[in-house]
Amino acid sequence: MFSKQKGDKAEAKAVLYLKKSGFKIITQNYFAKKMGEIDIVATKNKTYHFIEVKSGQGFDPIYNLTPAKLTKVIKSSQLYLKQHHIELPFCIDAIIIRDQEIEFIENITI
């Protein structure tokens, strides 16, 4: 399976998990030019969540959640909020998928 297909499958699992957890999915794969991509933008309890999804087999995908990647997600989320004139609280989250296990890490920081 190609990387894009694996990523799409992982994001689909993450979306299902988020919906079951009471999140409303706003968009997926938001691309901020020269900054990066946000896998999932969702809301819950009047808070915007910008969610990075990482998955993998044979290694722990959490190691792909680097400070450089988080910096890009933060900058992209700030642009998203500005472009959409949103002044609600927000946080940066991650979903780590290891085989059938899903770990949700809320409000991650560098």
ABEGO torsion letter per residue (X at the ends): XBAAAAAAAAAAAAAAAAAAAGBBBABBGBBBBGAEBBABBBBBGGBBBBBBBBBEBGBBAAAABBAAAAAAAAAAAAAAAAAAGBABBBBBBBBBBBEABBBBBBGBBX
